[in-house]
Each structure stands twice: as C-alpha cells, then as structure tokens.
Amino acid sequence: MVRSRKAGRRNLETAELNITAFMNLMVILVPFLLITAVFSRLTVLELNLPGSSSEPVDPQDQTFQLEIIVREDRIEVGDRNQGLLGIYPNTDAGGYDY
C-alpha cells in the first residue's frame, strides 16, 4: 500500500465552535423561564395532633377551654368542647352589658 503525501498530512487547522445558535437560544430561554417561574411561599403550620390510640376518649377527662370572641356588636363566651355559653350584646351607651 502506497500512501500519497497529501493523504498522510493532517489538516492542522483549529476548528471553531459555532455557538451563535446556542447563545441565541439562551438569550431567549433564560428570561422566559425567569418570568414564567412560579414563586411559591413556604408556610409552616404548627399542629398539635392527638396521639393515635385505640381507647375512646372519656368526656369527663376533657378540660374546660375558655374561648372569648369579641365582635363589633357583642361578646361571645364559649367552651371549645361544649360550645357557646353566653352572648353579651352592646348597650345603648356603646359598652358591653356583662
């Protein structure tokens, strides 16, 4: 096998990368993704859940939990376990009738 001199020579030119199309894509894609991104808020809820037990809850063991709601026209006093205990409406003078 005889090789010619031209075939033995390698083309030693440096190859240039054509990144124009890639740069055009990035120029369009990056702002588009930043604008359309959904920024969500992280909300932390502290929950005190009762433990899982197979025993039924005895109603006598429940403690009294006072709940007072102040509204524009009345005050409502209640128990979280038993419900509303009393409603105290405003008087004509603008105060409350305890």
Protein Blocks (a to p, Z undefined) as FASTA:
>chain_A
ZZdfklmpccfbdcdddfklmmmmmmmmmmmmmmmpccddddddddddddddfbdcdfkl
pccdddddddfkbccdddfknopfbdcdddfkopacZZ
